Amino acid sequence: MKILKNLKSKLKNYSQRFAHFTADVIYDRADGFTAIIYGGLLYCLSFIFEGIARLRFYMYNKRILRDAPLGCLVVVVGNLTVGGTGKTPIVEKFAKSLADRGRKVAILSRGYKSKSDSTFNKIIRWFTHGESPKPRVVSNGDKVLLDSSVAGDEPFMLARNLPGVIVIVDKNRVRAGHYAITEFGADTLILDDGFQYLPLRGQLQLLLVDKTNPFGNRRLLPRGILREPVSHLKRASYIFLTKSDGEKDFELEQTIRQYNKTAEIIECAHKLRYLVDFSTNERFELSYLKDKKIACFSAIAAPESFERFLREFGAKLVYKKRFLDHHRFTEDELNEVFLNAKNAGAEFIVTTEKDSVRIDSAYKSVIPFYYTKLEIEILSGTEDFNKAVERICFPEL
């Protein structure tokens, strides 16, 4: 039994190291002979991925494959790249602004890293011609019904932060949209991470581009971070440059205009607003970070941005730990992180809001524990976010 446990532990450590190495190769952070060979293999696979992506878009453009209009306003929020563009705060802000204007809003998400139906059940249904399970309702607008392990991190966080907004998880967003309309009377659908979801037609395509790393190395998965070619910027109605510092990037804007002459470009920044005590939900001003020895950990696509935020507010990072994006923490892992932070002399430890939803609310930390709350601030392209929503979703006739 002990041998089996040790073997399982070694396999887990190996798979984690391999996943980290793969991420380093994709983001061009790795060097050496092994990285070059492995990068070459991934580069070959990228050609296959690009061919499939282009064929898929061609078939929808030529109406060989059909999309499905649902008879209501559909706002698509997405990106060309995997991870790290700051999509969730923008989805949250749009949903809140629309709901405040009297819209019955439903957010449709695929629920990345959420629990899905087992393969066994799918096979049984296929043989018996049984009905597929209904879409999972994370929030009915009145209360949150599912936790993050079932709903997925982002859907749970959106449901928790948006009372009055319906949040539904289903890989089939057409079915989820029908369900939101018929069961809840939704008149506005927001497709979270929906830019590549072509079966559901959206009237508005909001494309997010991370200004700090717009297109990676401009290669498609799995050698780069692109989900589709850069030329597909042309499909966007509006382009939000996220994580902006307010400085003009003429090269990036030139690239955008090369493929999209008409889309309005709106620059915005992700701003830390306050700290939240994990145990009590008490809020603290960011000035609380100044000159404090702190530790941090995260499992997000761009941990560098999170760590930089903390330093900008005067924190002295004495310990940090990075996990793979969407990693679900075990109690042993958390205990190790908190113990290492304490031994490093940290006065308290900080994580992101997105990471906090994957931690049991009853978890007892050995040092004070906080998470950060992010909000979106418009820097240029419109007066403020509410004005942007007004103009985008309620145009004058």
C-alpha positions in Angstrom: 0.0 0.0 0.0 2.8 2.4 0.9 4.7 1.5 -2.3 1.5 2.3 -4.3 1.0 5.6 -2.5 4.7 6.6 -3.2 4.3 5.7 -6.9 1.1 7.7 -7.1 2.9 10.7 -5.5 5.9 10.4 -7.9 3.6 10.3 -10.9 1.7 13.3 -9.7 4.9 15.3 -9.2 6.2 14.2 -12.6 3.0 15.3 -14.4 3.0 18.6 -12.6 6.7 19.2 -13.6 5.9 18.2 -17.2 2.9 20.6 -17.2 5.0 23.5 -15.9 7.7 22.7 -18.5 5.1 22.7 -21.3 3.8 26.0 -20.1 7.3 27.4 -20.1 7.9 26.2 -23.7 4.6 27.7 -24.9 5.4 31.0 -23.3 9.1 30.9 -24.5 10.4 30.9 -20.9 12.3 27.6 -21.3 15.7 27.1 -23.0 18.1 24.3 -23.7 18.2 21.3 -26.1 15.1 19.6 -24.6 13.0 22.7 -24.9 14.1 23.2 -28.5 13.1 19.6 -29.5 9.9 19.7 -27.6 9.0 23.1 -29.0 9.6 21.8 -32.5 7.2 18.9 -31.9 4.6 21.4 -30.6 5.2 23.6 -33.6 4.3 20.8 -36.0 1.1 20.2 -34.0 0.3 23.9 -34.3 -0.1 23.5 -38.1 -2.7 20.8 -37.6 -4.5 22.9 -35.1 -4.5 25.9 -37.4 -5.8 23.9 -40.3 -8.7 22.6 -38.2 -9.5 26.1 -36.9 -9.5 27.6 -40.3 -11.6 24.9 -41.8 -14.2 25.3 -39.0 -14.5 29.0 -39.5 -14.7 28.6 -43.3 -17.6 26.1 -42.9 -19.6 28.5 -40.7 -18.8 31.5 -43.0 -20.1 29.5 -46.0 -23.1 28.3 -44.1 -22.1 24.7 -44.5 -22.5 24.6 -40.7 -25.3 26.8 -39.3 -25.4 29.0 -36.2 -28.5 29.4 -34.2 -30.1 32.8 -33.5 -32.1 32.8 -30.2 -34.2 36.0 -30.8 -32.6 38.1 -28.0 -29.6 40.2 -27.5 -26.4 38.0 -27.4 -23.2 39.6 -26.2 -20.1 37.5 -26.8 -17.0 38.2 -24.6 -13.9 36.4 -25.5 -10.3 36.5 -26.7 -7.9 35.1 -29.3 -5.6 33.6 -26.7 -5.7 31.2 -23.8 -6.0 32.6 -20.3 -4.9 35.8 -18.7 -6.8 38.6 -20.5 -8.9 39.6 -17.5 -12.1 38.5 -19.0 -14.1 37.7 -15.8 -14.1 41.3 -14.4 -15.4 42.6 -17.7 -18.1 40.0 -18.0 -19.1 40.9 -14.4 -19.1 44.6 -15.1 -21.2 44.2 -18.3 -23.7 41.9 -16.6 -24.2 44.3 -13.7 -24.5 47.4 -16.0 -27.1 45.6 -18.2 -29.1 44.3 -15.2 -29.1 47.8 -13.7 -30.7 49.1 -16.9 -33.6 46.6 -16.5 -32.3 43.7 -18.6 -33.0 40.2 -17.5 -29.4 38.9 -17.9 -28.1 35.4 -18.1 -24.4 34.5 -18.3 -23.7 31.3 -20.3 -20.4 29.6 -19.5 -18.9 26.3 -20.5 -17.6 25.9 -16.9 -14.0 25.3 -17.5 -12.5 22.7 -15.0 -16.0 22.1 -13.6 -17.4 18.6 -13.0 -19.0 17.1 -16.1 -21.0 14.1 -16.7 -19.0 10.8 -16.5 -18.0 9.0 -19.7 -19.9 5.9 -18.5 -23.2 7.9 -18.2 -22.6 9.4 -21.7 -22.2 5.9 -23.1 -25.3 4.6 -21.4 -27.3 7.5 -22.7 -26.0 6.9 -26.2 -27.1 3.2 -26.1 -30.4 3.9 -24.5 -31.2 7.2 -26.4 -31.7 8.9 -23.1 -32.0 12.6 -22.6 -28.9 14.7 -21.9 -28.8 16.3 -18.4 -30.2 19.8 -18.1 -27.9 22.8 -18.0 -26.4 23.4 -14.6 -27.9 26.5 -13.0 -25.2 28.1 -10.8 -27.4 31.0 -9.9 -31.1 31.5 -10.5 -30.8 35.2 -9.8 -31.9 34.9 -6.2 -29.3 32.6 -4.8 -26.2 30.6 -5.6 -27.0 26.9 -6.1 -23.7 25.2 -6.9 -20.1 25.5 -5.5 -17.0 26.1 -7.5 -16.1 22.4 -7.9 -19.3 21.7 -9.7 -19.8 25.1 -11.4 -16.3 26.0 -12.2 -14.3 28.9 -10.8 -15.4 31.8 -13.0 -19.2 30.9 -13.0 -19.2 30.5 -9.3 -17.4 33.8 -8.7 -19.8 35.6 -11.2 -22.8 34.0 -9.4 -21.6 35.1 -6.0 -20.9 38.7 -7.1 -24.0 39.3 -9.3 -27.3 39.0 -7.4 -30.2 39.2 -9.8 -28.1 37.7 -12.7 -28.7 34.1 -13.9 -25.5 32.0 -14.4 -25.8 28.8 -16.3 -23.1 26.2 -17.2 -23.3 23.9 -20.2 -20.8 23.1 -23.0 -23.8 23.4 -25.4 -24.4 27.2 -25.1 -27.3 27.0 -27.6 -29.1 24.7 -25.3 -28.2 26.8 -22.3 -29.5 29.9 -24.0 -32.8 28.3 -24.8 -33.0 27.2 -21.1 -32.3 30.7 -19.8 -35.0 32.2 -22.1 -37.7 29.6 -21.5 -37.1 28.9 -17.7 -36.1 32.3 -16.5 -37.3 34.8 -19.1 -33.9 36.1 -20.0 -33.8 38.7 -22.7 -30.0 39.3 -22.7 -27.4 36.5 -22.9 -23.7 37.0 -22.3 -21.4 34.3 -23.6 -18.5 34.1 -21.2 -15.4 33.0 -23.2 -17.5 32.6 -26.3 -15.5 34.1 -29.2 -14.7 30.6 -30.5 -18.2 29.3 -29.9 -19.7 29.6 -33.4 -23.0 27.6 -33.1 -24.6 30.5 -31.2 -24.9 33.8 -33.2 -23.9 36.9 -31.3 -24.9 40.4 -32.3 -22.0 41.9 -30.4 -18.5 40.4 -30.4 -16.4 41.9 -27.6 -12.8 40.8 -28.0 -10.3 41.2 -25.2 -6.6 41.7 -25.9 -4.0 41.6 -23.1 -1.9 44.7 -23.9 1.1 43.2 -21.9 1.2 40.1 -24.1 -1.3 40.5 -27.0 -0.6 37.4 -29.1 2.3 35.6 -27.4 4.7 34.4 -30.1 1.9 34.6 -32.7 1.8 30.8 -33.0 -1.3 28.8 -32.4 -1.8 26.1 -29.8 0.0 24.0 -28.7 3.2 25.9 -29.6 1.8 29.3 -28.8 -1.2 30.8 -26.9 -3.4 31.6 -29.9 -6.7 29.8 -30.3 -7.2 31.2 -33.8 -5.1 33.3 -36.2 -4.4 37.0 -35.5 -6.2 37.9 -38.7 -9.5 36.9 -37.0 -9.3 40.2 -35.2 -11.6 41.2 -38.1 -14.5 39.4 -36.4 -14.6 41.8 -33.4 -17.2 44.5 -33.0 -15.3 46.1 -30.1 -11.8 45.5 -28.9 -10.9 46.0 -25.3 -7.2 46.4 -24.6 -6.9 45.1 -21.0 -4.1 45.5 -18.4 -3.3 48.9 -20.0 -1.0 51.4 -18.5 -2.5 54.2 -20.5 0.4 54.6 -22.8 -0.3 54.3 -26.5 1.0 51.2 -28.2 1.1 52.2 -31.9 2.5 48.9 -33.1 -0.4 47.0 -31.5 -3.0 49.4 -32.8 -1.4 49.1 -36.3 -1.8 45.3 -36.1 -5.4 45.7 -35.0 -6.2 48.1 -37.8 -4.5 45.9 -40.4 -7.2 43.3 -39.9 -10.1 45.4 -38.5 -10.6 48.9 -39.7 -13.9 49.7 -37.9 -13.9 48.1 -34.4 -13.8 50.7 -31.6 -10.7 50.3 -29.4 -11.3 50.8 -25.7 -8.4 50.7 -23.3 -9.0 49.6 -19.7 -7.0 48.6 -16.6 -7.5 46.0 -14.0 -7.3 47.8 -10.7 -6.9 46.3 -7.2 -9.6 47.9 -5.1 -9.3 46.3 -1.7 -8.3 43.2 0.3 -10.9 40.8 1.7 -10.3 38.7 4.9 -10.9 35.1 3.8 -12.5 34.1 7.2 -14.6 37.2 8.0 -15.2 38.9 4.6 -14.0 42.2 6.2 -12.6 44.6 3.7 -9.2 46.4 4.1 -7.8 49.3 2.2 -4.8 48.5 -0.1 -2.7 50.8 2.0 -2.6 47.9 4.5 -0.1 46.3 2.2 2.5 49.1 2.5 5.8 48.0 4.0 4.3 44.6 5.1 6.2 41.4 4.7 3.8 39.2 2.9 3.5 35.9 1.0 1.3 35.2 -2.0 0.2 32.2 -4.0 -1.9 31.9 -7.1 -3.1 29.4 -9.8 -3.8 31.8 -12.7 -2.5 32.2 -16.2 -0.5 35.4 -15.5 0.8 35.3 -11.9 3.4 38.0 -12.7 0.6 40.6 -12.9 -0.8 39.7 -9.5 2.6 39.8 -7.9 3.4 43.1 -9.5 0.2 44.6 -8.2 1.2 43.7 -4.6 4.6 45.2 -5.0 3.2 48.4 -6.5 1.2 48.9 -3.3 4.4 48.6 -1.2 4.3 45.0 -0.1 7.5 43.2 0.5 7.2 39.6 -1.0 9.1 37.2 1.2 7.6 34.1 -0.3 5.5 33.2 -3.4 4.1 30.0 -4.8 2.7 29.5 -8.3 0.5 26.7 -9.4 -0.9 25.9 -12.9 -3.9 27.8 -14.0 -7.1 26.6 -12.4 -5.3 24.2 -10.1 -7.5 22.8 -7.3 -5.6 23.0 -4.1 -5.5 20.1 -1.7 -5.4 20.7 2.1 -1.8 19.3 2.2 -0.7 21.8 -0.5 -2.3 24.7 1.4 -0.8 23.6 4.7 2.7 23.5 3.1 2.2 26.9 1.4 1.1 28.6 4.7 3.8 26.9 6.7 6.5 28.1 4.3 5.0 31.6 4.3 5.1 31.7 8.1 8.7 30.4 8.2 9.7 33.0 5.7 8.5 35.7 8.1 5.3 36.7 6.3 2.9 38.7 8.4 0.0 37.5 6.2 -0.7 35.7 2.9 -2.6 36.9 -0.1 -4.2 35.2 -3.1 -6.6 36.2 -5.9 -10.3 36.2 -5.7 -10.5 33.6 -8.4 -8.2 31.3 -6.4 -10.1 31.9 -3.2 -13.2 30.2 -4.5 -11.3 26.9 -4.8 -10.6 26.9 -1.0 -13.0 25.5 1.5 -14.5 28.3 3.5 -13.8 26.4 6.7 -10.1 26.3 6.0 -8.1 27.5 9.1 -4.9 29.3 8.1 -1.9 29.6 10.5 -1.4 33.2 9.5 -3.9 35.9 8.4 -5.3 35.2 4.9 -6.7 37.7 2.4 -7.7 37.8 -1.2 -7.7 40.7 -3.7 -10.7 42.2 -5.3 -10.2 43.5 -8.9 -12.3 46.0 -10.8 -12.2 47.4 -14.4 -11.4 51.0 -15.1 -11.8 52.6 -18.5 -8.7 54.6 -19.5 -9.6 55.7 -23.1 -12.1 55.1 -25.8 -15.1 56.3 -23.7 -15.8 58.3 -20.6 -16.5 55.4 -18.3 -17.6 51.8 -18.4 -21.3 52.6 -18.0 -21.1 54.9 -21.0 -19.5 52.1 -22.9 -22.3 49.7 -22.1 -24.9 52.3 -22.9 -23.4 53.0 -26.4 -22.6 49.3 -27.2 -25.8 47.7 -26.0 -28.3 50.5 -26.3 -27.4 52.4 -29.5 -29.5 55.3 -30.6 -31.8 54.5 -33.6 
